[in-house]
Amino acid sequence: MRDSERGEFPWNVEIFSKFENDFGFQQNVFHCGGTLIDDFVVVTSANCENLRSSTELFISAGVWNLNDLEDNRQIRKVAKIIKHPRFEQGSRIASIALLILDDQVDFSQRVNRICIPEVDTDFSTSMCFVTGWGGTPNSNQTIRPYMKVVEMQLLEHSMCTKDMRRTLPKYELHESFQCANEESANHLCPFDVGSPLFCTIPGRQQQFYQVGIFVWNQFVHRNMACRDGYGVVNLFVKMQQFRHWIDKELEKLGRNRNIYIPQPEDDDEDQPEL
């Protein structure tokens, strides 16, 4: 685990609401992370706290240090929330939501979309990472100021089921989930829910695809402070299982699915990698 560099992962966004404290000052309340997949669409977990129409939500793109309010970030209001129709709050099945923004963000070196893989893309030999602002073990912080980067290893379905049953003995892993963990530690915590799991594919080591959305581990399940430990299983909604749903929802908004397909490698080198 390490701190990210400014602008290193331009698709990450903060999802937050605002409130006025007892002294009359307005403060931001962090809820979860999300990912830009278009200039006006964010994908996140449907389990994200306060992800409902009665809460006035905002996203912040281009943010690196949450405490630096003078940072050159782009803030947009969430105009509409689209949750998957098969979403189950408790099991976290189909825990995916699209946030439609009231205005487009301006793409730059620090703000950009991530690519979404085709259904049949193989990531078994890929390098994978999670980025987010959830507090890390032994830090005494539920939310950390600087976005972290955590290297992950994807787990096969059978191995994931076995590991999950150490916590939930009769657990049956749904096909729409992807599991991943760290080699010898745990750095994913409750406020990382909604954060992206993204991977490279062979031959394109600088091209990232969002493979999953973080939705669960033992600490999220028990709503407890995060701590370090070997063998923690992290559960992600598998993006490839919901690719067709995303395509259909964006088509309703007048967008073509090609918007989140990678650009050819011989494109202008000055274009930021997605």
C-alpha positions in Angstrom: 0.0 0.0 0.0 1.2 3.5 -0.8 -0.1 7.0 -1.2 -1.1 7.8 -4.8 0.5 10.7 -6.8 -1.5 13.7 -7.7 -3.5 13.0 -10.9 -2.2 9.4 -11.1 -5.7 7.8 -11.2 -7.9 10.5 -12.7 -11.1 8.5 -12.7 -11.5 8.3 -8.9 -14.2 10.6 -7.4 -15.3 11.4 -3.9 -19.1 11.1 -3.2 -20.3 13.4 -0.5 -23.1 15.5 1.0 -23.0 18.9 2.7 -24.3 20.0 6.0 -24.1 23.2 8.2 -22.5 22.7 11.6 -23.5 24.3 14.9 -21.2 27.3 14.1 -22.9 28.0 10.8 -20.1 26.7 8.6 -20.7 24.3 5.8 -18.9 21.0 5.9 -18.6 18.1 3.5 -19.5 14.6 4.7 -17.6 11.8 2.8 -19.8 8.8 1.9 -17.8 6.6 -0.5 -15.7 6.5 -3.6 -16.8 6.1 -7.2 -15.4 6.1 -10.7 -16.0 8.2 -13.8 -17.0 6.1 -16.8 -18.2 9.1 -18.8 -18.0 12.9 -18.4 -21.4 12.9 -16.6 -21.7 9.4 -15.2 -20.1 7.9 -12.1 -20.4 4.2 -11.2 -20.3 3.1 -7.5 -21.8 0.6 -5.1 -25.5 0.7 -4.5 -24.6 0.1 -0.8 -22.9 3.4 -0.6 -24.2 5.2 2.5 -27.0 7.8 1.9 -27.3 6.8 -1.8 -30.9 7.8 -2.0 -32.9 10.5 -3.8 -33.7 12.3 -0.5 -30.1 13.1 0.1 -28.5 15.9 -1.9 -25.3 14.3 -3.1 -22.2 15.7 -4.9 -19.1 14.3 -6.5 -15.7 15.8 -6.5 -13.4 14.9 -9.5 -9.7 15.6 -9.6 -9.4 15.4 -5.8 -6.3 14.0 -4.3 -6.1 15.4 -0.7 -9.6 15.5 0.8 -8.5 18.1 3.3 -7.2 20.6 0.7 -10.4 22.4 -0.2 -8.5 24.9 -2.3 -7.3 22.0 -4.6 -8.3 22.4 -8.2 -11.2 20.0 -8.0 -14.4 19.8 -10.0 -17.6 19.5 -8.1 -20.9 18.4 -9.7 -24.3 17.7 -8.2 -25.8 14.2 -8.6 -29.0 14.7 -10.6 -30.2 11.1 -10.7 -29.4 7.8 -9.1 -29.9 4.6 -11.1 -29.6 1.4 -9.1 -29.6 -2.0 -10.7 -33.1 -3.5 -10.5 -31.8 -6.8 -8.9 -29.9 -5.0 -6.1 -30.1 -6.7 -2.7 -29.1 -4.5 0.2 -28.1 -7.3 2.6 -26.4 -9.8 0.2 -24.9 -7.0 -1.9 -25.9 -8.9 -5.1 -26.0 -6.4 -8.0 -24.7 -3.6 -5.7 -24.0 -1.3 -8.6 -25.4 2.2 -9.2 -24.9 4.9 -11.8 -24.9 8.5 -10.7 -26.0 10.9 -13.4 -24.4 14.4 -12.9 -26.1 17.7 -13.4 -23.3 18.8 -15.7 -20.3 17.3 -17.4 -16.8 17.3 -15.9 -14.0 18.7 -18.0 -11.5 16.0 -18.9 -7.9 16.9 -18.2 -4.7 15.2 -16.9 -6.3 15.0 -13.5 -9.9 14.2 -14.5 -10.7 11.4 -16.9 -12.8 8.3 -17.3 -11.8 4.6 -16.9 -12.4 1.9 -19.5 -14.8 -1.0 -18.9 -13.8 -4.4 -20.2 -15.7 -6.6 -22.6 -17.5 -9.5 -21.1 -14.9 -12.1 -22.2 -11.7 -10.2 -21.3 -9.3 -12.4 -19.3 -7.6 -10.8 -16.2 -6.2 -13.9 -14.7 -2.6 -12.8 -15.2 -3.2 -9.1 -14.8 -1.8 -6.6 -12.3 -4.7 -5.2 -10.2 -5.2 -2.4 -7.8 -7.8 -0.6 -5.6 -7.7 3.1 -5.0 -9.7 4.9 -2.3 -9.7 7.1 0.8 -10.8 4.5 3.4 -8.7 4.6 6.6 -6.0 2.1 7.0 -5.2 -0.3 9.9 -3.7 1.2 13.0 -4.1 4.8 11.6 -6.9 5.8 14.0 -8.6 7.3 10.9 -11.8 6.1 9.3 -11.0 8.3 6.3 -7.5 9.1 5.2 -6.7 12.5 3.5 -4.6 11.2 0.6 -5.9 8.6 -1.8 -4.1 5.2 -1.3 -3.2 2.6 -3.9 -3.4 -1.1 -2.9 -2.1 -3.9 -5.1 -4.5 -6.9 -5.2 -4.5 -10.5 -6.4 -7.7 -11.9 -8.1 -9.0 -15.1 -6.6 -10.7 -17.9 -8.4 -14.4 -18.5 -7.6 -13.8 -21.8 -5.7 -10.9 -20.4 -3.6 -13.0 -17.3 -2.8 -16.0 -19.5 -1.7 -13.6 -21.4 0.6 -12.2 -18.3 2.1 -15.6 -16.7 2.6 -16.8 -19.7 4.6 -14.3 -18.9 7.2 -16.4 -16.0 8.2 -19.8 -17.1 6.9 -19.8 -21.0 7.1 -22.8 -21.6 4.7 -22.0 -18.9 2.2 -22.7 -19.5 -1.5 -20.7 -17.1 -3.7 -22.9 -15.5 -6.4 -21.5 -15.6 -9.9 -21.6 -11.8 -10.1 -18.9 -11.4 -7.5 -15.2 -11.2 -7.9 -12.8 -11.7 -4.9 -9.4 -10.3 -4.4 -7.0 -9.9 -1.6 -3.5 -8.7 -0.7 -0.6 -11.1 -0.3 0.0 -10.6 3.4 -2.1 -7.7 4.8 -5.4 -5.8 4.5 -5.8 -2.2 3.7 -9.4 -2.0 2.5 -11.8 -0.6 5.1 -15.5 0.4 5.3 -15.1 3.8 3.7 -13.5 2.1 0.6 -17.0 0.8 -0.4 -17.7 2.0 -4.0 -14.0 2.2 -4.8 -12.8 0.6 -8.1 -10.8 -2.6 -8.6 -8.9 -2.1 -11.8 -6.5 -4.2 -13.8 -4.2 -4.2 -16.8 -4.3 -6.7 -19.6 -1.3 -8.4 -21.2 0.5 -6.2 -23.7 -1.1 -3.0 -22.3 0.5 -2.4 -18.9 -0.5 1.3 -18.9 -4.1 0.7 -19.9 -6.5 0.1 -17.0 -9.9 -1.5 -17.0 -12.4 -1.4 -14.1 -12.9 -5.0 -13.1 -14.9 -4.5 -9.9 -16.5 -2.3 -7.3 -15.6 -2.9 -3.6 -18.7 -3.9 -1.6 -17.7 -6.1 1.3 -15.1 -7.6 3.7 -15.2 -8.7 7.3 -14.8 -5.1 8.6 -17.7 -3.8 6.4 -19.8 -6.8 7.5 -19.3 -6.1 11.2 -19.3 -2.3 10.8 -16.1 -2.2 12.8 -12.8 -0.4 12.8 -10.4 -1.7 10.1 -7.4 -3.6 11.2 -4.5 -5.4 9.6 -4.6 -9.2 9.1 -3.7 -12.0 6.7 -6.5 -13.8 5.0 -9.1 -11.0 4.7 -11.4 -11.6 1.7 -12.5 -8.6 -0.2 -15.7 -8.9 -2.3 -16.3 -6.9 -5.5 -19.2 -6.6 -7.9 -17.8 -7.9 -11.2 -18.2 -5.2 -13.8 -18.3 -7.6 -16.7 -21.5 -9.2 -15.3 -23.2 -5.8 -15.6 -21.6 -4.5 -18.8 -24.8 -5.0 -20.9 -26.9 -3.2 -18.2 -24.5 -0.3 -18.2 -24.6 -0.2 -22.0 -28.4 -0.1 -22.0 -28.7 2.6 -19.4 -26.2 4.9 -21.2 -27.9 4.3 -24.5 -31.1 5.7 -22.8 -29.0 8.8 -22.1 -27.9 9.1 -25.7 -24.4 7.8 -25.2 -22.7 5.2 -27.3 -20.9 2.2 -25.6 -17.7 3.2 -27.5 -17.2 6.0 -25.0 -15.6 3.6 -22.5 -13.7 1.4 -25.0 -9.9 2.0 -25.0 -8.4 4.2 -27.7 -6.1 2.6 -30.2 -2.5 2.4 -29.0 -1.2 4.6 -31.8 -3.4 7.5 -30.8 -1.8 10.8 -30.0 0.7 10.2 -27.2 -0.4 13.4 -25.5 -3.8 11.9 -24.7 -4.0 10.7 -21.1 -4.2 7.0 -20.5 -7.6 5.8 -19.4 
